[in-house]
Amino acid sequence: EAAQYYASKAEYEKAIELYEKCWKLEEGNKPVIDTLDGIAVIYSVMGDRKKAAETYGRIINCLKNDWDLEEDDLQILEFENKIKQLNIE
């Protein structure tokens, strides 16, 4: 909630820092990908498409490795589509 607060105040670096701390707390468990999704959205808002794409890649890795989802799972396809929409060259 604190990260969302800072994001709403356009204090993006602080929001990302808090999201990353939350993500680290979930290590070793099946993490909730919402924290990384929040980071990716902030990077997109900041105009840093490369970091947004990297963060979506982290989500895909989590879904595959921690949640044992397959390449063709709808959630993975959704995040792959988000990466494509960023038009990274």
C-alpha positions in Angstrom: 0.0 0.0 0.0 2.9 2.4 0.8 4.4 1.8 -2.7 1.0 2.6 -4.3 0.8 5.7 -2.3 4.2 6.9 -3.5 3.4 6.0 -7.0 0.2 8.1 -6.9 2.3 11.0 -5.7 4.7 10.5 -8.6 7.5 9.5 -6.2 8.4 6.7 -8.5 11.9 5.8 -7.2 10.5 5.4 -3.7 7.6 3.3 -4.9 9.9 1.0 -6.8 12.2 0.7 -3.8 9.2 -0.4 -1.6 7.9 -2.8 -4.2 11.4 -4.4 -4.5 11.5 -4.8 -0.7 8.2 -6.5 -0.8 9.3 -8.8 -3.5 12.4 -9.8 -1.5 10.2 -10.7 1.5 8.4 -13.1 -0.7 11.5 -14.9 -1.9 11.5 -18.6 -1.3 7.7 -18.7 -1.4 5.3 -18.6 -4.3 5.5 -14.8 -4.7 2.6 -12.7 -5.8 3.5 -11.1 -9.1 1.5 -7.9 -8.3 4.6 -6.3 -6.8 6.6 -6.8 -10.0 3.6 -5.7 -12.1 3.5 -2.5 -10.1 7.2 -1.9 -10.9 6.7 -2.5 -14.6 3.8 -0.1 -14.7 5.9 2.6 -13.0 8.7 2.1 -15.4 6.3 2.4 -18.3 4.9 5.7 -16.8 8.4 6.9 -16.5 9.1 6.1 -20.1 11.7 3.5 -19.4 10.3 0.8 -21.7 13.5 -1.3 -21.4 13.2 -1.7 -17.7 9.5 -2.3 -17.9 10.2 -5.1 -20.4 12.9 -6.5 -18.1 10.5 -6.5 -15.2 7.8 -8.3 -17.2 10.5 -10.8 -18.0 11.0 -11.3 -14.3 7.3 -12.0 -13.9 7.4 -14.6 -16.7 10.4 -16.3 -15.0 8.6 -16.3 -11.7 5.5 -17.9 -13.3 7.6 -20.6 -15.0 10.0 -21.3 -12.1 7.9 -20.7 -9.0 4.4 -21.4 -10.2 5.4 -24.2 -12.7 3.3 -22.6 -15.5 4.0 -23.7 -19.1 5.0 -21.4 -22.1 1.4 -21.5 -23.4 -0.3 -20.6 -20.2 -2.5 -17.5 -20.6 -0.8 -15.6 -17.8 2.6 -16.0 -19.5 1.2 -15.1 -22.9 -0.4 -11.9 -21.3 3.0 -10.7 -20.0 4.8 -11.6 -23.3 2.2 -9.5 -25.1 2.9 -6.6 -22.7 6.5 -6.8 -23.6 5.6 -6.8 -27.3 3.4 -3.7 -26.8 6.4 -1.8 -25.4 8.1 -2.0 -28.9 11.6 -2.5 -27.6 14.2 -2.6 -30.4 
